[in-house]
């Protein structure tokens, strides 16, 4: 099964993580706020702290590209506005 990579783990991210995890999809959670709750979900198989997407956009893209080299393919799911904006601006390089 193709893994899911959920970016952000606040309320929306937690919902995505639970829905995918209940369906048996392996979920990696990339979070930038330690106050979020989704990254500690029992459905998360891999947790990675990332730079804040609005403050360190370039570093976040580098983390995603490094992750792709290590893990291979996966579906990126931005679960908040900050990660969605960053991913959409760099969609060509992340394809």
N, C-alpha and C positions, 0 to 999 in steps of 0.2 A: 504494500500500500504506500502511496506517495505521502510523505510526511507534510504536516502543516507547520508553518512558521508564523506564529501570531506575534505581531508587534504591538506592544502595550498590553497591560494586564489589569486595567481598572475594570469597571463594571461591564462594559461591552466586551472587553477582552476575556474576562472571566466567563461570560456567557458563551462566547465562541469556543473557548477551551473546553468547557464542560460538554457542549454539544458534540464537538469533534471527538473528544475522549470517550464519551459514552458510545460512540459509533465505532470505536476501535482504531481511530486514526492516531498515529503517533504525533504528539504535539511538542514543538519546541517553542518556548516563550522567551521573547526578547523584550525586556522591560527596562525602563529608565527611571522609574519612580519607585523607591523602596516602600512607599506607603500603599502601593497597589496590592491587591490581594490575589490576583489570578496566578501569579508565578509560583505560588506555593500550593497550587491545586495538585491533587493526587494524579491528575491526568497529564501533567507536564512531565515529559521524559528528559528534557534538556532545558536548563535555565541559563540565560546569558544576560548580564547587565550591559546595557548599551548606552552610548552618549545620548543626551537629550537631542531629539531631532531638530528642534528649532534653534538650539544654541550651537550644535556641533554637527551640522548636516553632513559635511564631508567625511568626518570620522565614522558616522553611522553607515554611510554607503560603503566605506572600506571594511567595516565589520561584516556587513552583509556579503560582500564579495569574498572575504576570507572564509566565511561560513560556507558559502557555496562550494569553494575549493575543497573543504574538508568533508562536507556532508553530501554534496551533489544536489540533485534537483529536489524541489519542494515547492509548495504553494505558499506565497507570501500573503498574509492577511493583515493589513493595517487595521487596527481596531480603535483608533482615535484620529482626530483631525490632524494632529501634529505629524504622526507617522504617515498618514495618507498623503498629506501635502508633499512630504519629502520623497516618498516612493513615486508619486505621480510625476514629480519634476525630473526624476532620474530613471524613469521606466525603460528608456532605450538601453541604458547600460545594464539594467537588471533583468532584461528579458531572458 
